[in-house]
Structure formats: structure tokens, C-alpha cells
Amino acid sequence: MHMTCVKWLAVPAGMFGLFLLWLPISLQAQLILSFAVLGVMFLAMTRPKSATFRLVTFVFAGILAMRYAFWRTTETLPSIYEPLNFIPGLVLYLAEMYCLAMLAISFFMLADPVKRESPEMGDAASLPTVDVFIPSYNEEPELLAGTLAAAKSMLYPKDKLNVYLLDDGGTEAKRNHKDPRISIAAIRRHEQLKALCASLGVHYHARKQNDHAKAGNLNEGLKVSKGELVVVFDADHAPVREFLRETVGFFRKDKKLFLVQTPHYFLNPDPLEKNLQTFARMPSENEMFYSILQRGLDKWNASFFCGSAAVLRRAALVAANGFSGQSITEDCETALALHSKGWHSLYVDKPLIAGLQPETFVSFIGQRARWCQGMLQILILNRPFLAKGLTLAQRICYAGINLFWLFPLSRLAFVFSPLLYIFFSLEIYQANILEFASYAVTYLIGSFAMQSYLYGRVRWPWVSELYEYVQSVLLFGSIVSVIRSPRKPTFNVTAKGQTLDRSMLSPLARPYFLIFFVLLAAALYSGYRFLTEPVATELLTIVAGWNLINLGLAGAALGVVAERRELRRNQRLPVKRHALMKAEGKLSNIIIQDASFGGVSVEFVETAPEIDLENPLEASIQLRRAGQVITFDVVYRSSRDAGAGAVHGFAYKERTPETFLAIAELMYSDQAVLQERITRRQVRRSFFWGTSRFALWSIRETLRALRYSAGLIRESNVKSFADAPIVVKDNNAQISGRATELPPVLTGAQAYG
């Protein structure tokens, strides 16, 4: 059905919803109405691709939510004359109304998600010139080499493609810093990266000083380049060869288009995925945003710049005075400024880059604190709901995106509210069992059903609540800080590719243990009250159950802050490529099973050569691409049994620029490899399956975290090998894969002998 018909259906559906909102009925009638509404919802959910049935689902879910909100407002609040009950009761009520408001905004944003197909790029002569910006601060050379090689390998006319490394780690100010250690490190980095860029055929640029962080660095890139389109990749975001073919064509169709954004796909697990061991099985956290929300925003011309994996029109950036730098989330702020000036954006839901995300809990929270503070800065300083030039739909979308980051306030209110009744008998939520079942329980069932309906393919049950909880504990302070001083937060670079040589508790684990034991004490005390009080109140039953859910969340969160050992610095990507290996004068057919920045895993098609562990085998691998032969040298490291045959691990003997071009060919030549990994793990799980899985996490991870805290830590069997250095032969510059060690600094008489 066309959207016009859907809009006409919205009018009577909305009127029916308003009628039901104000309809005065008994509790029994409310219970019957709620189950009838749920039945209609479940029936409509059987046709997820129908716009009509999607609207019906939204309307009836809205009816449940509005009936709950009406009852919650008129029947459950404590008396204003009882401040000990009323004040915390009002806080909880406001937290619930915030969630209902965000639910309404999400319904609007997801009314009709867009799925775009990329147009033809056009003939080579008419293609626009493209500048690729890779901003860098303190990333290691090996990370930059992989991204630079992948960017250089993109399919596009070479005379129209320029790649720039914008290095903020080697600025003139840092090279002349008064601290000699900082100065030596910056000079060494500057010279090494200049040599690397020259060998790869890309431009190196370091500005005078680090003004306005990443936004200032990107604006400096605009000054030293002149391409019609600007592509931004983070230092750890390596593009696939088809990136420009999938994005540039859109700019030919719409002259007012300023942005084509693509999703961020990650090769490594975040702390929750790593520590709960769900990576490659459970959809990643960011998939809900990139696979669902950005497509919904695209419907309203509100998909926004995410800082990387995007193509922007230079003319639009110039019209807005470049990338915005008032907040520490320059990406969303830049998109807001350009949308306000009438420019358009769109979103392509296809993974076209492979990057890294924070693996340690400390770096994860640091990244989320920056996102949280930056979005709230935009909310306070830019006021998107009042911004001139935006459509009403864009105002709603931007306000929703920014307001989302207040979730720690509501989440913590839900965690601590039950304790007020359990420990102090404060009645901040006044309801009996029948009322709670008729309004709250049915609303919660509808809410969980809608979560599954909208996000079930990309988010397991209870996982959103866990992600929100682990962030809320430490983001509360970030929210207070930015509200007190909106201009104070500063940009901090997120550490990537970190390793842990032993399993341990995160340095941030203490508050999570404290909250867990408080909730455990509340659970035990509520049980004591049930046993000792003559007549346990119905409210105690509700609150005790609520607290048990919170305890389960807190127990699973202990597993998130109990860091598992991780020695692998280089993430593997399955490639399945045929190649030839030359070893000891013989050629062998091989299948490269997977590749990383450190080496490859190889399966021999015929008989494998003799491998002596005492004298590791050295060989060269020949890889064909478009009639060319790419050759790189490897050395044997390990073997493992893969069922059908042995798989042998080979490390790169040395990593020259040519080696990194070969790595780019192996890892990023086929976008389908990334898409297949996403599709394989995007499987819907039922609420009951997800609940049982979550209960298992709560018990298992609590015990593991307690074992870590007692020092009884299970070590991993992962064996780590040192990576070969990066060698730039033309400049005689050898770049270590790890951070450069500095010589000792001599002072006083030592310096002068």
C-alpha cells in the first residue's frame, strides 16, 4: 500500500487511540482491553513488510502506552503532602515519562525505514574528484598503513583520487614541545609517517598545532586539498575496494546532497562481546543503530554524519564554514548545521569499511562518555528542536538522537527505586496486584514485543538493558558535568587495538560490585520481610520482583567488567582466496582461509611441504588480481587441526608497503565477506530464549567475577607472536608495529658530560 493510503489510515487509527485513552473502564475491562490490544498487535506483527500492518502495530502499541501513562499519572503518584514518598516517586515517574517520550519518537523515526540501492557511478570522464581524509592522532603506524593501503586500493580513476594522512600526532607544536620526550616522539613519528606515506603514494600533512581536535584537523585538510567530494575514514577504518562505487553515484542524482553515510563494521569485539563470549554469534551493539535507526532517519532526511565511512560534498562544507567544532561530536553537529541550510543526506545500509572498536572497558566507557557529552552539548548549545531551517520531522529526529543520551538518569532511577520500599517502606509507586497487571504488565509485554518486532534481528532480549546499565553507572557524572558547564568537555581519542596479558577486573569495576551487593542485600531482605511480616503487601511482591530483575542485570554486568585475557592484536577476516606458495623451490596450491595485519592462515590443496619447528619454513605467496601478481614473504608460525585438514599459520616476514597493499587486497577486496558475517549473526531470538540466556549470564558471570576478585583467574591459551616491523626501504626508515620507545632524557651535567 502506498504511503498516502497509510497516512489516511493514521487519522481514524489515531482518533480511535485517543478515544480509548480517555475511556473510563473498570480494572477487569482494562485487563480485557489490554489483551485484546495485544492480540491485534501480535496479529499485525505477522506482516512486518506491510506498511499498513506496521502502522496498526504502532497505533495499538501506542494505545497500551497511553493507557499506562494516563493511569500512572492519575492513580499511582504519592500525595504531595508526603514529601518522603512524593519526591522520589516523582523522580521515578519522570524517568518513566522520559522512556514513553523516547518510545513515541522512535515510532516516528521508524515509521518507514528506507533501503537504498546504489546507482551507477557513471563514466570515468564525468566522475568528480575525491579527497580521502584519514585523521590521526596517536595511532600506531601499522594501523595507519593498513587503512592507507586500503584507501589507495579503492576502485576509482587514480588521477581523480587523492589520499591524505592528516597527522595530529606530529604537529609543529609537538615537534617543538618544551618536554624533550614529547618532542622526540613527535619528530620520530613525523619522519616515519612521512616515509610511509611517500612509499604508498599518499599525501602526508601535519598542521602547526592541535586546535579544535578532529574538526580542526579535517578543516586543515580542506585547506590543503581541492577535490569535489571529501571522504572521511578514521585511522582504524579500512574501506573495501567498492566503497566509492557504492556511494559516489548518489551525488550525481541530487545536487543538494551533502552526505552519504555508511555503517561502521567492526572486526573485533567490544568489552561486553569479548567478556561474555558472544562475538560472531550475537549481533553487535552498533547494528541496531546502523541497520535500523539510520534507515529510519533516512526517511526524514535526517541521517547524520557519524565521523567516518562517509562521503561529503566540499561545496556544502564550504557553505557551512567547514566541519563544526563547538561540541566534541563534530560529526552530528556538522550534519545539523548542513541540514539547517537545506542540504540533504542519505544512508546506504551496506558495510563498506572494517574497523576496530574499544576492547577494554576503560576505553569503551571513555568513548561513550565523549559521545554522551557531545550529544548533550548539541542539545544545550545548538537546540535542534528550535533550529531554523529544519523541517518538523528533522527537529523531532535530532531531538530524539540527543535526548537518548539522558538514558543513564532513567536507568539508575529504575535500579535504585525498589530499594526505597524494600529498606525504608517508602511507597513511591502506589498500586495493587490487579492494577499492576492490568496496566503495567500488559504495557511491558507490549514494550518487549515491540522491541522484538523492531529490533529482534539485531538485538537479543535484555541486551539493550545490559548495555544501558553498564554505561549508566559511569556516565551519570558525565551528564552532570556537561549540564553544569556545556562548553567544558574536551575531545579525547579512543584507544583501539589494545591487548591484555592476563585476565583481571577492570579498574572501573568497584561501583558495579558495590551496586550488586546492595541489590543482593535488598533481595535477601525482601525475602526476610515475606517470612516475618504477618501480611506481606502486594507492593512488596511487585518491588521484590523488580529488584530481582535489577540484580540479574547487575550480575551480568560483573561479567562485563571482569576482563578476559586477550593477546591477539590483529583481528582475522575470513577470505577463502586461492594463491600459490613457493617454498624450498616448489610451488603449491593453497587456500588462504583468513588474513590479518599480522599474517595469514593457509590450507594446502595438495601435500603440505615438510615443516620443521626448529627451523621455521620461509616461503613467498603469490596472489593474482586483475592480471597482476602480488607477492609477499611469510614465515611459518603454527598449525591447527581444522577437521578436513590442517591449517597452518604464517606471519609476514617483513611488512613493506607492498605487503600492506597485498593485505588490503586479501582483506578488503570483497564487500560480501563483511555482509556475510553480519547476515550470519542477525538471527531473531525469542523472548523466552533470550531470558533464559540472560539468566545464565547473570549466574555464570557473577561467579566468574567473584573468582577474579579472589585472584583465582583462568588464563587463556592464546599464544602471541611479535609482528614483523614495517619496513620502508626507499627511505631506509624502519617503523615498529608497536609504540616507539624513547631514549632516556639527560639533564644538567649529564647532558654536557
N, C-alpha and C positions, 0 to 999 in steps of 0.2 A: 504494500500500500504506500502511496506517495505521502511525503511529509505534510502536504496540505490537508489531506484527509485526517492524518494523525492529529494535526492542530485543531481541527474541528471536533474531533472526539475528545480532546482535552477539556473543552468547555463544559459539556454535561458531566464528564467524569469529575472535574473539579467542583462543580456545584453539588454533585452527589456527596463528595467528600466533606464539604462544608456543612451540608445537612446532617450528616452522621456525626460530625464533630459536636454540634450543639444539641443533639438528640438526648433528652433526659430519659434514661432507662435504668432498670434495676441491675444488680450485680449479676444475677442469673442471665438476664437478657444480654448484658455486656459480654459475658463469657461465650454465649451462643454466637453473638455478633462477631466476636474476635475469631472464633474458629471458622465461621463462615467466610470471613475476610481472608484468613489464612488459606482456606480451601481454594478460593478464587485465585489467590496469588500463586499457589502451587500449580494450579491448572495452567495459568498463563505462562509460568516458567518453563513449561514443556515445549514452548515455541520460542526459543531465545533469539532466533534470527528475524522474527516478525516485529516490525516497528509498532504495530497495533498492540500486540500482546505485551511488548516491552512497556508501553505506556500504561496498560492495565495493571501490570505488576507494580509500577512506580506509584500509581494512584492508590491502590489498595494497601501498599506498604505505608504510604503517607497517612492513610486513614488510621491505621494502628498507631502510628507515631503521634498523630494529632490527638487521638483519644487519650493516649497515655499522658501527653503533655497537659491536656485540659484537666484530667483527673489529678495529676501531680501538682498542678498549680492551685487547684481549688480545694483539694481534700487532704493533702499529706503534709503540708508545712506546719511546723510547730507554731504555737502562739507567739506573737511578737512581744508579749509581756513576760515571756520566759527566755531571756537572752542567752542563757547557757545552752538551751536547746535550739533557739531560733537562729543564732549566728552561724554555728557550724551547719545547721540544716539548710540555711540559705546558701552557704558555700557549695554544699553538695547539689542543691537544686540548680544553681548557676552552672556547675560543671555538666549536669545532665542537659540543660538547655543549650549549652555550647555544642554538645555532641549532636543534639537534634538539629541545630542550625547547620552544622557541617554535613549531616546526612542530607538535608534539603539541598545544600549547594552541590553535593556530589551527585544527587539525582539530576540536577540541572546540567552539570558538566558532562554526565554520561548519557544524556538523552539519546544521542545518535552518533556514536563514535565513527570516525572516518577511517577507512582503509584505502590508502593511495597506491596506485601503480605508477612506477616511474616512466615518464615519457622518453622518447628517443632524444639522445643528446644533440643530434644534428651533425652536419658535415663539419670536417675539421677546420675549414676556412672560416666558418662563421662562429666558431666557439669563442667564448670570452677568455681573456687571460686570467689565470688563477694564481694567487699567492697563498702558500701554506705557512701558517704561523705555528711554531712549536715553542711556546713559552716555557722557560726552565728556570729553576732557582738553585736547588741543591741536589738534584737527581744525579745518580751515578752515570758515568759515560756509557756503560753497556746498555742501560735502559734507553738512553738517548740514541745510541747507534741503531738499535732495533727500530725505533719509531722513525728516525730519519731515513733509514733504508726502505722501510715500507712506504713512507710518503713519496720517496723518489721513484718507487716502482709502480705507482698508480698509473692506470691506463689513461693517458691523455697526451696530446701533442707536446713533445718536450720543449718546443720553442714557446709554448704558452703556459708552462708550469714552472714556478719558482718556489723553492722550499727555503724557509728562513728559520734558523735556530735563534730565538731571542733569549739570550742568556743573562739572567739577572744575578747569577752567581759569580760572574766575572766582570762586574761593572767597574768603571774607572774609580769610583769612590771606594770600592772594596780593595782594589789593587793598590790604592794609596792609603789604606787604613793605618791609623797610628799603632794598632796592635799588629806586630810583625807576623804572628801566626795567621791572623785573618788575611793579611796582605799576601803572604807566601802562598796560602791555599788558593786565593783568588787568581794570582798570577799563573800558578801552575794549571789551574782549571782553564783559564782563558787561553793559554797556549795549546793545551791538549785538545780542547774542543775546536779551536780554530783549525788545527791539523786534521782532526777527524772530519770536519765539515768540508775542508778542501778536498780530501780524498774521496768523499762521497758526492762531490759536486753540488753542495748546497751552500747557502749563504749563512755566515755567522755574524751576529750583531750583538754587542753589549753596550747598553746606554751608559750615561755618565753616573746616574745614581738611581736608587730604587724608590722612585716616587709613585704613590698610588698603586703599589703592588702589581697584581696581574693586569688590571685595567691599564695602568700606566705603561706596562711593558708592551701590551698589544697596541696601544696608541703610538708608541715609538715605532712599532713595526709598520704601521700605516704611513709614517713619515718616510721610511726608507724603501718603500715598495710602491707599486703603481697598478697592480692587477685589478681588473674589474670586479672579480669575486675574491673574497677572503675566506680561507678555510682555517679553522682553529682545531688543533689536536693538543690535548695535554701531553706532557712528556712521556707518559706511560701508555698512551692510546695509539696503537699501531693500526693504520687503516688497511682494509683489504684492497686488492687491485681495482675492484669495480666501484670504489667509493664515488668518484666523480661521475662515472657513467650513470649512477643511480640518483644523482642529486642535481647536477648542473642543468639538465633539460627543463626543470621547472622554471628557471629564471627566464627562459625564452618565452614561456607562455604567459607570464604575469610580470609586467614592467614595474609593478609596485611591490613585488615580493622582496622582502629584505632577509628572510631566514628560511633555510631548510635544515631542520634539526633531525638527527638520527639517534637511536638509542645507544646507551653505554652498556657494552657487554664485557663481562669480566672473566678472566682466566682462572682467578684464584678465589678461595672462599673468604667471606668476611668472618669476624670472630664467632658469630653465632653458628654459621655453617661449619666452620672448622672445629669448634669445640663440641658441638652436638653431633658432628659427623654426618651432616646432611647434604654436603656439596655434591653436585651432579645427580642427586635424587630428588631434592626438593627445589621448587622454583626459587630463584634468587630474590632477595628483598626488592631490588630495583625493578624487577619485571612487572610489578603491579603498576608502578608509575609509568614505565616506558611502554608497556603493552596495552594498558587500559586508559590511564588518566590522560596521557599526552594525546592519544587519539580522540578522546572526548573533548579536550581543549581545542583540538584542531577544527572541530565542527564550528566553533565560535570565533575562529581567527584569534585564538589566544594561546596556541602552543608557543612555548618560550625557549629562549636560548639557555642551554644547560652548561655552557662553559667550554665544551669540547664536542668533537664529532659533528660539527655544524658548518654550513656554508652561508656566508653573509654577503650582501651586496655593498661594495665600497661606497657607492653614491649615497645609500641610506645612512651608513655610519658617518660620513662626512656631514650630512644634513643634521645629524644629532650630536655633532662635535665629538665623534669617536665613541669608544666604549665608556660607559658610565662608571664612575669610581667613588660615588658618595658612600655607598654601602660596601660591605665586604663580600656580597654576592653580586659581582658586577654583571654576571650573565643575565639574571632575571631583571635587574634594573635597566640594562641596555634594551632588552626586549620591551619593557614597559614604556620607555621613552620613545621607541620607534613605533610601537602600536599607537601611542598617543598622537603621533604625527601622521597617522593614516596609512602606514605601511602594513604589509601583510606578511604572515608567516604560515608555514605548513610543516607537517611532521610525516616522516617516512618510517614506518614501523618495520625496519629491516636491519639486523645487526651488521654494521659495516666497519666497526672497529673492535679491537680486542685490547682490553686494558687491565689494570691492576687496581684492587681496592684494598683498604687498610685491613691487615690481618691481625694485628694486636688490638686488644680492647682499648688501650690508651689512645692509639691513633684513630680508631673508629669514633670514639667519643669526641676527640678533638675536631674531627671533620664535621660531625653532626652539630657540635656547638657552633662552628662557623656558619653552617647552613641556617641554623636556628636564629642566631643573632642577625645574620644578614637579611633574612626574610622579614624579621620583625623591624629592622631598620627601615626597610622599604615600606612596611605598613605604617610606621610612625612618621617617617620623613617625606615619603612620596604620596601617601594617602591614595592608593589606587582606586578606592571606591568613589573618590571625588575628582580624580584626574580628568582634565579637559582632553577632549579628542577621542576618548574611549567610548565604545558602544556600551549599552547597559549590560549585555552579555559578557563583554570583556571585563567590566568592573566587578561583576559577580565572580568571574573566574579568578582574577588576580587577588581579590579579597579572600577568596577561599584558599588559594595557594598559600598566602601569607598567614592567614588566621590558623591554618592547620598546625603551625609550629607552636601554638599555645597548648598543644595536647598534653605536655607534662603536667600542667596545672590540673586538668581534669583527671588524668590518670592517677596522680598522687592523692587527689580527693577521694577517688574510688578505693584506693588501697587503705587509707587511714580512717575513713568514716566508720566502718564497722567497729573499730576499736573503742569508739566513744560510748557505744552502748554496752559492749562486752565488759569493759573495765569500769565504766562510770555510770552506766544505766541512763545515759542521755538519749532521749527519744527524738532524734533529729529527722526521722522518717516515720510518719505515723500511718500505719496500715495493718490490717489483719490478713490472715492467710488467703481468704477468699478474694479480697480486694487485690492483693498482690498477684494472685493467679489470674484474675480477670483482666487486669491491665498490664502489669509489669511483665509477667511471664510470657504472655502472648506477644507483647511487644518485643521481648528479647528473642523469642522464636522467630518472629518476622525479621528482626535485625540480622540474626545469624543466617537465615535463609537468603536474605538479600546479599549478604557478604559472599555466600557461595555462588549465587546467581551472577553477580557482577565480577567477582574476583576469583572464583573457585579454580579456574585453570591456572592461575598464577600465585595463589596463596593458600596454603594449608590452613585448616581451622586452628585458631588460637595463636597462630604465629604472629599476626599483627599485634595482638595484645602483648606478646612477649617482647617484640622489638620496641614497642612503645614504652613498656615498663623499664627495660634496661637503659633506655635513653633518658627517661623522665627523672630517674634518681639523681642524675648529674647535670641535666640541662635546666633544672629549676633555677639554679644560680645564674646561668647564662641569661635566662629570661629576665630575672630581676635586674641584672647588670645593664642590659640594653634598655629596659624601661626607665631606669634611673638616669642613664646617660646614653642616648641613642647614637651619638657620634663617637663614642669611646672605643668600641671593638675594633681590633686591627686584624689584618689578613695573616693567617698562619698556613704555611704549606703542609699538606697532609703527607706523612711518611708512607711510602709504598715499598713492597718487596722486602719487608723485614723478616727476620728468622728468629726462632727461639731454640737455644741449645738444650733446654730442659723444660719439662712440664712444671708449671708453677701457678700460683694465684696471681691475678693481675694486681698491680699496685693500687688499683681503684676498687678492690673487692670489699673493703671493710664495710661501707654502708649497706651493701647487699646482704652481708651476713647479719648485720645488726637488724635490718628490717625483717629478714627471715625469722630470726629468733623471737622478735616481738610478735610476729604473726603466729608463730608456733605456740608461744605462751598464750596468746588470745584463743587459739583453738582448744588448748588444754583447759583453759579457764572456763570457756563456754561449756565444755563437757562437764566440768565440775558443777557449774550452775544448773545444768539439766538434772544432775544427780541429787543436788542438795536443796534446790528450791521446791517448795510444795507444788506449785503450778508454774511450770516454765512457760513464759509468754510466747505467743505466736511470733512476735517481733524477734525474739531471741533465735527462733528457728530460722527465720529469714536471714538474720545478720550472721549467724554461725555458718550457714551455707555459703554466704557471700565471702566470708573470711577464708573458708577452705579453698575457694577458687583463687583468692589472692595468694594464699600460701602455696598453691601449686605453681602459680606464676613465679613467685619468689624462689621456689626450689629449682625450677628450670633455669632461672636467671643465674643461680650459683654455678650452673654448668657453663654458662656463657663467660663468666669471669674466671673460671678455672681453665687457664690457658694450656692447651696441649702442645707438646713439643713439635716444632716444625723446622726442619733443616733445609728443606728444598727451597732454593732461591729462584729457580726457573720453572715456570709453570708449563706443563706439556699440553700440546694440542694434537689430537689425532689427525693424521693427514692421509695415510694409505697411498703413498706415491711409489711408483716403480722407478728404480735407479740401477746404476751399475757400481759395483765396488771393486777397486783394483787393489789387491793385497798380495804381496810376495810374487809379483809378476803375473798373477792370474786375475781374470775378470769373472765376477759372479753377479748373477741377477739377484737383486734384493728388493724387498718391500720396506719402505720407511714407514713404520707404524705410527710414530709420533715424533714431534720435534719441539725443541725449546731453545732458549738463548744459550743453553749450556751444551746441548748435544742432541743426538737422535737415537731412537730405538729401532733396531734393524732385524728383520726376519729374512733368512736366506731361502731363496726359492729352491735351489739345489743343495748340494752338500756344503756345509759351512767349512771354511778353512780351519786349519789347526790353530787353536788358541792356547798359548802358554801364559798362565797367570804370572809367572816370574818375569817374563819379557813381553809386556803388553803389545799386542798387534797394532801396527800403524798401517793406515790404508787411506785411499782417496776415494771419494764418492762423486760420481758423475750424474748430473741431473739435467734432463733436457727440458727446454722451454722455448717454444715458438722457433724451432730450428737452431737454437743456440744450446751450447753445452756449458753448464755451470759446474765447476769443480771445486771441492774443498777437502781438506785433510782432516782425518779423525784418528783417535787412538782408543783402543778397547778399554772399557771400564768394568762392565759387569754382565751377568747373564741371569735370566729368569725363565722359568717354565711357564708357557702360555697355553698349555693344553695341547693344541695342534702341533706345536713345535717350540723350540727355544727362541727367545727374543734377546738380542744382545744390545747392550748399551754402549754407545760410542760418544766420547766427548770431542769437541773441536780441538784440534792440536794447537792452533792459534786462531784468533778471531781478527782477521783483516777486514777492511771494508767490503771486499768481495765475499767474505764469509757471511757478513750480515745481509748482503743482497741475496745470497742463497737462502738464508734463514727467512727473509721476507717472502721469497718465492715459495718455500716449503709451508710456512705457517699462514700466509695471508693471500694466497693466490685464488682461493675458492671461498666465496662468501657462504656457500651451502654448508660448509663444515660448522660454522658458528650457528647457523639456523637450525641444523640438525640437533645440536647439543641443547638448544633452547626447547625445541619441539619435544624432544625425548623426555624432558623432566616436567613439562607442562601437562600434568595429568590431574584431573579432578579427584579429590578425596572426599568421602562422605564426612558429615559432622561426627558421626559415631566413631569412624576410623580415626579421624583427627583427634578426637577427645581421648581415645584410648592411647594413641601415640603420645599425646601431650602428658597424660598421667604417667606413662612410663618414663618420659624425660624427667618429670618432677621428682620421682623417686630415685632413679638411677643417677641423675646429675647432682642431686643433693648429697648422696653418698660419696660420689667421686670428689666433689668439692671439699667435703669434710675430710676425706682421706688426704687430699692435697694439703689442707690446713694442718693436718697432723704430721706431714712430712713423708707419708707413705705414697710416693709418686711413681706411677708406672711410666717407664721410659719407652720411647718408640724405638723401633729397629731401623729407622731410616738412616742410611749411610750417605754422608755428604762428601763430594769431591770438589776440590778447588777448580774454579773456572779458569780457562786459559785467558791470558791477558788480551787486551785489544791492541793490535799492532798496526800502526800506520807507517808503512815502510818508506814512502816517499819523503816524509818529514823526519824520519828516524825518531818518532815520538811513540813511546810505549805507554798505553793507558791501562792502568789496573782496573779490573772489574769492580773492585771494592774501593771504599773511600781512601783517598791519598793520605799516607802517613806523613806528618810534618817532621822536619829535623828539630832538635832542641833549640830553643832560642837562648843565645848568650847575652848576658847583661854585664854592664860595668867593666871591670878589669878583664873579665873573661873575653869580652868581645875584642879587646885591643891587645890581648896577650900579656 
